């Protein structure tokens, strides 16, 4: 992998980008991730009371002002709008860091936009995953939303930094497709659809999809698509696949989700996607909910015909099992990976971090420390650098263009505890020293759905009775697990690597240590 890149990120992006117009459109400015806009919502008490009673129910009346880039020079509103709360695993009430959906009726719209989706990013400590992922999908030519940043307030209360993600609605569809028959939203695994097959393109799951656009009573296009998944003959399936799907876009959609290591996508978990059908009943996958990208080792070249960790999507697995579809996917994957590396998401991550650092620091409802934010961005950068290295060593095709991706890591040392220095003769000796991790051995047990159950044998320094561990995967919150008398702790996760630290009986925590779950023993220096 390239360790030092001569061209700057901006120069690379300038070479890749088409000739820009003199002035970006208002919509482009609304979803500009290089600045932080300001959104002010004002709602009567009845709206607030109704949202406490039914947060994701009926939309409630409010007014909204939208200040592009928070500069005060281009302000829309006050507009008469309606809004409600949103989120599944990321849901927070109005007492916490709530996320919002805002609808703008006719005559109250910003450059034709009908709605805003304001994500609270509580499942992404880095606050850059959605920006980077949607940029990658866009660079690959996959129809997907744009995303920017906005500080949100409600009745003067500061709700902090949010991702302003373009809503996939009829306006969006008209901009990306010549015709639309239906837009279906995939079932949510947290809404009772626990098994992957209940969320997949399968006959028994059809009724679980939500019709977002098109006729609710006539969904024969989706029924026919789901039936095709069960075709027994591989060649007949491949022929039908080419008839029922926009093959180029679908393969690029899968390849992008795979390279980005999205642990919550169709490929890995059969979650967070839309299905669009045109007038000819030809389908395209659309990305959504990309905040769990850059987390998982989704295989870039999954073996056909055998169960594969972190790959659940039935249609994708059928593709990999057929030689013709597998070859087409490999070509699409190589194009996507080369384009993503040329986009320099590492450089983009640095830019986004610089854009939002002060907003994160001032966010009164953030659920991470500044150190956790910095390290989460750096973990994303590390993932991207590692991902390119894997591709370069295992799959890079001859003649591929040289890397344009930066390899610069973030320096988060300012947030780390200072190294202990020599004790001053006039200072009392410290009563407690934080526990130190000596080693971790890993034993992998049975699969648990899309995840695996691991038993970790944890050894700490002898002079500390380590009673618990704190565990983090890429971008996740900290989870605490008790250690049993034998030094064992059980972990169920889809991740292939974690960060772990031990905690003693007094609550003192040691340093974070990276643990690879595919290695039996991790010695600690």
C-alpha positions in Angstrom: 0.0 0.0 0.0 1.2 3.5 -0.7 2.5 5.1 2.5 3.1 8.6 1.2 0.9 10.4 -1.4 2.4 13.3 -3.3 -0.8 14.9 -4.7 -3.0 16.7 -2.3 -6.5 15.5 -1.6 -8.0 18.7 -3.1 -5.9 18.2 -6.3 -7.1 14.7 -6.7 -10.7 15.7 -6.2 -10.3 18.5 -8.7 -9.1 16.1 -11.3 -11.9 13.7 -10.7 -14.7 16.2 -10.5 -16.6 17.4 -13.6 -16.4 21.1 -14.5 -18.3 22.9 -11.7 -20.9 25.6 -12.3 -20.0 29.1 -11.1 -22.5 28.8 -8.3 -23.7 25.6 -6.6 -27.5 25.1 -6.4 -29.3 25.8 -3.2 -29.8 22.0 -2.7 -26.1 21.4 -3.1 -25.5 24.0 -0.4 -28.1 22.5 1.9 -26.3 19.2 1.7 -22.8 20.6 1.7 -20.6 18.6 4.2 -17.9 21.2 4.2 -19.8 23.5 6.6 -22.3 23.3 9.4 -25.8 24.8 8.8 -28.1 26.0 11.5 -31.7 24.7 11.8 -34.1 26.3 14.3 -37.4 24.6 15.1 -40.1 26.3 17.0 -43.2 24.4 18.1 -46.2 25.0 20.3 -46.5 23.1 23.6 -49.3 20.9 22.1 -46.8 19.7 19.5 -44.2 18.9 22.2 -46.8 17.1 24.4 -47.9 15.0 21.4 -44.3 14.1 20.6 -43.7 12.9 24.1 -46.9 10.8 23.9 -46.2 9.4 20.4 -42.7 10.4 19.2 -42.9 8.7 15.8 -46.6 9.1 15.2 -48.4 12.0 13.5 -46.3 14.9 12.3 -46.7 18.0 14.5 -46.9 21.7 13.4 -43.9 23.9 13.9 -41.9 26.6 12.2 -38.4 26.2 10.9 -35.5 28.5 9.8 -32.6 27.1 7.8 -29.4 29.0 7.8 -27.1 27.6 5.2 -23.6 27.1 6.6 -24.7 29.1 9.7 -23.3 32.2 8.1 -26.5 34.3 8.3 -26.2 35.3 4.7 -28.7 32.8 3.2 -31.6 32.0 5.6 -34.8 30.3 4.6 -37.8 30.8 6.8 -39.5 30.9 9.2 -41.3 28.2 7.2 -44.5 26.5 8.3 -43.5 22.8 8.6 -44.5 19.6 10.5 -42.1 17.3 12.3 -41.7 14.2 14.4 -39.0 12.1 16.0 -37.2 9.3 14.1 -34.9 6.4 14.7 -34.8 2.7 15.6 -31.7 1.6 17.4 -30.7 5.3 17.4 -34.0 6.6 18.7 -33.7 9.2 21.5 -36.6 11.1 23.1 -36.8 14.9 23.4 -35.0 14.6 26.7 -31.9 13.2 24.9 -30.3 13.8 21.5 -33.4 13.3 19.4 -33.4 12.8 15.7 -36.0 14.5 13.5 -38.0 14.2 10.3 -39.3 17.5 8.9 -41.9 17.9 6.2 -42.1 21.1 4.2 -45.5 21.6 2.4 -46.0 23.3 -0.9 -45.1 26.9 -0.8 -42.8 26.4 2.2 -40.0 24.5 0.6 -36.3 25.1 0.2 -35.5 24.9 -3.5 -38.1 22.2 -4.0 -37.1 20.0 -1.1 -40.1 18.3 0.5 -38.5 17.0 3.7 -35.4 16.8 5.8 -34.0 13.8 7.6 -31.9 14.9 10.6 -29.9 11.9 12.0 -28.5 12.2 15.5 -25.4 10.0 14.8 -25.5 8.4 18.2 -24.4 5.0 16.7 -21.4 6.7 15.1 -19.0 8.3 17.4 -16.9 9.5 14.4 -19.9 11.5 13.0 -18.3 11.0 9.5 -19.6 7.6 8.4 -22.7 8.8 6.6 -20.8 11.5 4.8 -18.0 9.3 3.6 -20.3 6.4 2.6 -22.8 8.4 0.6 -19.8 10.1 -1.1 -18.5 6.7 -2.1 -21.9 5.5 -3.4 -22.2 8.7 -5.4 -18.7 8.3 -6.9 -19.6 4.7 -7.9 -22.7 6.0 -9.7 -25.1 4.4 -7.4 -28.3 6.4 -6.8 -28.0 7.5 -3.2 -28.7 10.5 -1.0 -26.5 13.5 -0.4 -25.6 14.5 3.2 -24.4 17.5 5.1 -24.2 18.8 8.6 -26.5 20.9 10.7 -26.8 22.1 14.3 -30.4 21.7 15.4 -32.3 23.6 18.1 -35.9 23.2 19.2 -37.6 26.0 21.1 -34.2 27.4 21.9 -32.9 24.1 23.3 -29.7 23.0 21.6 -29.9 19.5 20.2 -26.4 19.6 18.8 -24.8 18.3 15.6 -26.9 16.2 13.2 -26.4 14.6 9.8 -28.7 16.3 7.3 -29.4 13.3 4.9 -31.4 13.8 1.7 -34.7 12.1 1.9 -35.5 9.5 -0.7 -38.9 10.7 -1.9 -40.6 11.2 -5.3 -38.5 14.3 -5.9 -35.3 12.3 -5.4 -36.6 9.5 -7.6 -37.5 11.8 -10.4 -33.9 13.1 -10.4 -32.4 9.6 -10.6 -34.8 7.5 -12.6 -36.8 7.9 -15.8 -39.8 6.3 -14.3 -41.0 4.9 -10.9 -43.5 2.2 -10.3 -42.7 1.6 -6.6 -40.3 2.5 -3.9 -40.1 -0.1 -1.1 -38.4 0.3 2.3 -36.8 -2.8 3.7 -38.2 -4.2 7.0 -36.4 -3.1 10.1 -34.8 -5.9 12.2 -35.7 -4.0 15.4 -39.4 -3.9 14.5 -40.0 -7.6 14.9 -38.3 -8.9 11.8 -35.5 -10.7 13.6 -34.4 -13.3 11.0 -32.5 -12.2 7.9 -34.9 -14.0 5.6 -37.8 -12.0 7.0 -36.1 -8.9 5.6 -34.8 -10.4 2.4 -36.1 -10.4 -1.2 -38.0 -13.6 -0.5 -41.7 -14.6 -1.0 -42.5 -14.8 2.7 -41.0 -11.4 3.4 -42.9 -9.4 0.7 -45.6 -8.3 3.1 -42.9 -6.9 5.5 -41.7 -4.3 3.0 -43.3 -0.8 3.3 -44.6 0.9 0.1 -43.1 4.4 0.2 -44.1 5.3 -3.4 -46.6 3.7 -5.8 -49.8 1.6 -5.4 -50.1 -0.1 -2.0 -52.6 -2.6 -3.3 -50.7 -3.7 -6.5 -47.3 -5.0 -5.6 -46.9 -7.8 -8.2 -43.5 -6.4 -9.2 -42.1 -7.1 -5.8 -43.8 -10.5 -5.6 -42.4 -11.5 -8.9 -38.9 -10.3 -7.9 -39.1 -12.3 -4.6 -40.2 -15.4 -6.4 -37.2 -15.2 -8.7 -34.9 -15.5 -5.7 -36.2 -19.1 -5.2 -35.6 -20.3 -8.8 -33.8 -23.6 -8.4 -31.7 -23.7 -11.6 -28.6 -21.4 -11.4 -28.6 -20.5 -15.1 -32.3 -19.8 -15.1 -31.9 -17.6 -12.0 -29.0 -15.7 -13.7 -31.1 -15.1 -16.8 -34.0 -13.9 -14.6 -31.7 -11.7 -12.5 -30.5 -9.9 -15.6 -34.1 -9.2 -16.6 -35.4 -8.2 -13.1 -32.5 -6.0 -11.8 -30.6 -3.0 -13.1 -27.5 -5.2 -13.0 -24.8 -2.5 -13.2 -26.2 -0.4 -10.4 -27.0 -3.5 -8.2 -23.5 -4.9 -8.5 -21.9 -1.5 -7.7 -24.3 -1.1 -4.8 -23.1 -4.5 -3.4 -19.5 -3.7 -4.1 -19.6 -0.4 -2.4 -21.3 -1.7 0.8 -18.7 -4.5 0.9 -15.6 -2.4 0.5 -16.9 0.1 3.1 -17.4 -2.7 5.6 -21.0 -1.8 6.3 -22.1 -4.1 9.0 -25.8 -3.0 8.6 -26.3 -3.2 4.8 -28.1 -5.7 2.6 -25.0 -7.7 1.9 -23.9 -8.2 5.5 -27.2 -8.1 7.5 -30.1 -7.6 5.1 -31.0 -4.2 6.6 -31.1 -0.5 5.7 -31.9 -0.5 2.0 -34.7 0.6 -0.4 -35.8 -1.2 -3.6 -36.9 0.9 -6.5 -38.8 -0.5 -9.5 -39.3 1.4 -12.8 -42.3 1.2 -15.2 -40.8 -2.1 -16.6 -40.5 -3.7 -13.1 -36.7 -3.5 -13.2 -35.3 -3.1 -9.7 -32.4 -1.1 -8.2 -31.1 -1.2 -4.6 -30.7 2.1 -2.9 -28.4 2.7 0.2 -29.7 4.0 3.5 -28.6 4.1 7.1 -24.8 3.9 6.4 -23.7 5.0 9.9 -22.4 1.5 10.6 -20.0 1.5 7.7 -16.3 1.1 8.3 -16.9 -1.5 11.0 -16.7 -5.0 9.6 -14.5 -7.2 7.6 -17.1 -8.0 4.9 -15.1 -10.3 2.5 -14.1 -8.6 -0.7 -14.0 -12.0 -2.5 -16.4 -14.3 -0.7 -16.1 -18.0 -1.6 -19.1 -19.4 -3.5 -21.3 -22.1 -2.2 -20.2 -22.1 1.5 -21.4 -20.1 4.5 -19.4 -16.9 4.8 -19.1 -14.8 7.9 -20.6 -11.3 7.6 -22.5 -12.1 4.3 -26.3 -12.7 4.7 -28.1 -11.3 1.6 -29.6 -14.1 -0.3 -29.6 -12.5 -3.8 -25.9 -11.5 -3.3 -25.0 -15.1 -2.3 -26.8 -16.4 -5.4 -24.8 -14.1 -7.5 -21.5 -15.2 -6.0 -22.5 -18.8 -6.6 -23.0 -18.3 -10.3 -19.9 -18.0 -12.5 -21.3 -15.4 -14.8 -22.7 -13.2 -12.0 -19.6 -13.7 -9.9 -17.4 -12.5 -12.8 -19.6 -9.5 -13.4 -19.5 -8.7 -9.7 -15.7 -8.9 -9.6 -15.4 -6.4 -12.5 -17.8 -4.0 -10.7 -16.0 -4.5 -7.4 -12.6 -3.6 -9.0 -14.1 -0.5 -10.6 -15.7 0.6 -7.3 -12.6 0.0 -5.3 -10.4 1.9 -7.7 -12.8 4.8 -7.7 -13.2 4.8 -4.0 -9.5 4.9 -3.4 -9.2 7.7 -6.0 -11.8 9.6 -4.0 -9.4 9.6 -1.0 -11.9 9.0 1.8 -9.0 9.3 4.2 -8.4 12.8 3.1 -12.2 13.5 3.2 -12.3 12.1 6.8 -9.7 14.7 7.8 -11.7 17.4 6.1 -14.9 16.4 7.8 -13.2 16.2 11.2 -11.9 19.7 10.8 -15.3 20.9 9.8 -17.2 19.5 12.8 -14.7 19.4 15.6 -15.9 22.7 17.2 -19.5 21.7 16.7 -18.9 18.4 18.5 -17.1 20.2 21.3 -20.1 22.5 21.8 -22.8 19.8 21.4 -24.5 19.6 24.9 -26.2 16.3 24.0 -23.3 14.4 22.5 -22.9 10.8 23.7 -19.2 10.6 23.3 -16.2 12.4 24.7 -14.0 14.5 22.4 -11.3 11.8 22.8 -13.8 9.1 21.8 -14.8 11.2 18.8 -11.2 11.7 17.7 -10.3 8.0 18.1 -13.5 7.0 16.2 -12.5 9.1 13.3 -9.0 7.7 13.4 -10.4 4.2 13.6 -12.4 4.9 10.4 -9.2 6.2 8.8 -7.3 3.1 9.9 -10.1 0.9 8.5 -9.8 2.6 5.1 -6.0 2.3 5.0 -6.2 -1.4 6.0 -9.0 -2.0 3.4 -6.8 -0.7 0.6 -3.9 -2.8 1.8 -6.0 -5.9 1.7 -7.2 -5.1 -1.9 -3.6 -4.2 -2.9 -2.2 -7.5 -1.6 -5.0 -9.8 -2.6 -7.1 -8.5 -5.4 -5.6 -5.5 -7.2 -5.8 -6.1 -10.9 -2.9 -5.6 -13.2 -2.8 -2.1 -14.6 -4.9 -0.5 -11.9 -4.2 3.2 -11.4 -1.8 4.1 -8.6 -3.3 4.9 -5.2 -4.5 8.4 -4.6 -5.5 7.7 -1.0 -3.7 9.4 1.9 -2.3 7.3 4.7 -2.2 10.1 7.3 -3.6 9.1 10.7 -5.2 11.5 13.2 -3.2 12.5 16.2 -5.5 12.0 19.2 -2.8 12.0 21.8 -4.0 15.2 23.3 -7.0 13.3 24.6 -5.0 10.4 26.0 -4.0 10.3 29.7 -0.4 11.6 30.2 2.3 9.0 30.6 3.3 8.7 34.3 6.5 10.7 35.1 9.0 10.3 37.9 7.4 10.9 41.3 8.4 14.2 43.0 10.0 13.8 46.4 7.5 16.3 47.7 4.5 14.5 46.2 2.8 11.6 47.9 2.9 8.3 46.0 -0.2 7.4 44.1 -2.5 5.1 46.1 -3.9 3.4 43.0 -2.4 2.5 39.7 -4.7 1.8 36.8 -4.8 -2.0 36.0 -2.7 -3.2 33.0 -3.8 -5.9 30.6 -1.3 -8.8 30.2 -2.9 -11.0 27.5 -6.2 -12.0 26.0 -6.9 -15.4 24.5 -9.9 -15.9 22.3 -12.0 -19.0 21.8 -14.7 -18.7 19.1 -17.9 -20.7 19.7 -21.1 -21.1 17.7 -22.7 -18.6 15.4 -25.4 -16.5 16.9 -27.4 -15.2 13.8 -25.1 -12.9 11.9 -22.8 -12.7 14.9 -20.4 -15.1 16.7 -20.1 -15.8 20.4 -16.6 -15.5 21.7 -15.1 -16.5 25.1 -12.2 -14.2 26.0 -9.7 -15.2 28.7 -8.4 -12.0 30.2 -5.2 -11.7 32.3 -4.4 -8.5 34.0 -1.4 -7.5 36.2 -1.2 -9.6 39.4 -1.6 -6.7 41.7 -5.0 -5.8 40.4 -8.2 -7.7 40.8 -9.7 -6.9 37.4 -13.5 -7.4 37.8 -14.7 -6.2 34.4 -13.7 -5.2 30.9 -14.9 -2.4 28.7 -15.3 -3.3 25.1 -15.7 -1.2 21.9 -16.0 -2.1 18.3 -15.5 0.3 15.4 -17.7 3.4 16.1 -19.7 1.7 18.9 -20.5 2.8 22.4 -18.6 1.3 25.3 -20.0 -1.9 26.7 -19.1 -3.3 30.1 -18.8 -7.0 30.8 -18.1 -8.7 34.1 -15.2 -11.1 34.3 -15.9 -14.4 36.0 -13.7 -16.1 38.6 -11.6 -17.8 35.9 -10.9 -14.6 34.1 -13.4 -15.3 31.3 -15.9 -13.0 29.6 -18.4 -13.8 26.9 -18.9 -11.5 23.9 -21.4 -11.8 21.0 -20.5 -9.6 18.1 -20.3 -9.4 14.3 -17.0 -7.4 14.5 -13.7 -9.0 13.8 -11.7 -6.7 16.0 -12.4 -4.8 19.2 -10.7 -2.5 21.7 -10.7 -3.7 25.3 -9.5 -2.4 28.6 -9.8 -3.9 32.1 -11.4 -2.2 35.1 -10.6 -2.9 38.7 -12.9 -2.9 41.7 -12.4 0.8 42.4 -13.5 1.7 38.9 -10.0 2.5 37.6 -9.7 1.6 33.9 -6.5 0.7 32.1 -5.4 1.6 28.6 -7.3 0.6 25.5 -5.8 -2.4 23.6 -6.7 -3.5 20.1 -7.8 -7.2 20.0 -8.2 -9.3 16.8 -10.9 -11.9 17.4 -9.5 -14.1 14.6 -6.3 -14.7 16.6 -6.2 -17.1 19.5 -3.9 -15.1 21.7 -3.1 -11.4 21.8 0.1 -10.6 23.8 0.0 -7.1 25.2 3.2 -5.0 25.2 
